[in-house]
Amino acid sequence: MLTEIQQVGVHDAPLVAALVAGLLLEFDPDGPCDRARLEAVARATLSLNSVTGFAALYGDEAVGLIMLNDCAAIYAGGHFGEITELYVTPALRSRGVAAALVARAQAHGRLRGWKRIEVGAPEQPQWARTLAFYRRAGFTEIGPRLKKTL
């Protein structure tokens, strides 16, 4: 049973890196996944005032993670949040862990004065379950997201 959702900080960078590594390896099992680099990036990212993360604990084990960015845009009515990572270990999926993390993100967003929370869903139809989860959580589609590496 899920014991709690707790905010993560810079000192939790190894835990955050391990969970993000799980997410990345799921997207691309043969892709590079440098834990030391992920931990360094997690440490730097968690030190930013605009980034907040929450971990889901099952007993003493971290089994889920949600990372949020504080953003602002005119189209969004001002401040809003963006989910940049959401991951639950495969053994505990469909047990309410992701829903608890999203609920915690929503509560955090209300405290921050966000007008909405956005998320980029992974490629379809391969990740249809992910899109279905977000729809069940009350998210609506607003179009695809693209990136340009600089």
Secondary structure, 3 states (H helix, E strand, C coil): CCCEEEEECHHHHHHHHHHHHHHHHHHCCCCCCCHHHHHHHHHHHHCCCCEEEEEEEECCEEEEEEEEEEEEECCCCEEEEEEEEEEECHHHCCCCHHHHHHHHHHHHHHHHCCCCEEECCCCCCCCHHHHHHHHHCCCCCCCCCCCCCC
